[in-house]
Structures are given as C-alpha cells and as structure tokens.
Amino acid sequence: MAFKSKDLSVLAYANGFTLWHYTSLDLAADIDTAGYFNDASDMVRVGDMVMANADTDGTPSAGIYLVNANSSGVVDIADMTQVGGTDTD
C-alpha cells in the first residue's frame, strides 16, 4: 500500500517537536521503509516521533517511530519500537 495523509495527525506540538499519530493497513516493516512518508516531507522534521497502529486489518501492532532523516523531500524513519508485548491469554 502507500502513505495516506488523511491517516496522519498531530497529537502534540512543543518547542519545534511534533508527536504524530498514524494508522495504516500496512505492515510496520513497510511503514518504516525509506520514502514511505515522502508526501509528508513538508510537515515532519528530524526528531519528530510517530505513534502508529499498523496492520490494522490483520495482526495489529503498535509502536513508535523516530523520524531520523528528511532531506530534499526524502523521509526516513527508524524501525518501530513496539509497544505492548505478547498476549498469553
């Protein structure tokens, strides 16, 4: 799939830092591919964090991504730091 700007929203902004939320049917590994957020390059900055819900139509995962590069319209985010753990029940 691909990035959908309608699924990216601001949760908080302070001191030049933005905390975003993003939800997607895409897998977490697809979301953290370099270039996935290129259409948002004019909004996200290096150091911003994106809280995400991924694979929402399959086996959902949630976590936090760090925007680690944004240059000449190319955005890269670090691999997701997963939130939550194994559900043993």
Residue pairs with C-beta under 8 A, 6 or more apart in sequence:
1 24
1 25
1 26
1 30
2 26
2 36
3 24
3 36
3 37
3 38
3 39
3 40
4 24
5 39
5 40
7 22
7 23
7 24
8 20
8 21
8 22
8 40
8 43
8 50
9 20
9 21
9 22
10 18
10 19
10 20
10 21
11 19
11 20
11 21
11 51
12 18
12 19
13 19
16 45
17 45
17 47
17 48
17 49
18 43
18 44
18 45
18 48
19 48
19 49
19 51
20 44
20 48
20 49
20 50
20 51
21 50
21 51
21 52
21 53
22 31
22 50
22 51
22 52
22 53
23 52
23 53
23 56
24 31
24 52
24 53
24 54
24 55
24 56
25 55
25 56
25 57
25 58
26 54
26 55
27 54
27 55
27 58
28 52
28 54
28 55
28 61
28 63
28 80
28 82
29 79
30 36
31 52
31 54
31 65
31 77
31 80
32 65
32 77
32 78
32 79
32 80
34 69
34 74
34 75
34 76
35 74
35 75
35 76
36 75
36 77
37 44
37 67
37 75
37 77
38 73
38 74
38 75
40 75
41 70
41 73
41 74
41 75
44 50
44 67
44 70
44 75
45 67
45 70
46 67
46 68
46 69
46 70
47 66
47 67
48 66
48 67
49 64
49 65
49 66
49 67
50 64
50 65
50 66
50 67
50 77
51 62
51 63
51 64
51 83
52 62
52 63
52 64
52 65
52 80
53 60
53 61
53 62
54 60
54 61
54 62
54 63
54 80
55 61
61 80
61 82
61 84
62 82
62 83
62 84
63 80
63 81
63 82
63 83
64 80
64 81
64 83
65 77
65 78
65 79
65 80
65 81
66 77
66 78
67 75
67 76
67 77
68 76
68 77
68 78
69 75
69 76
70 76
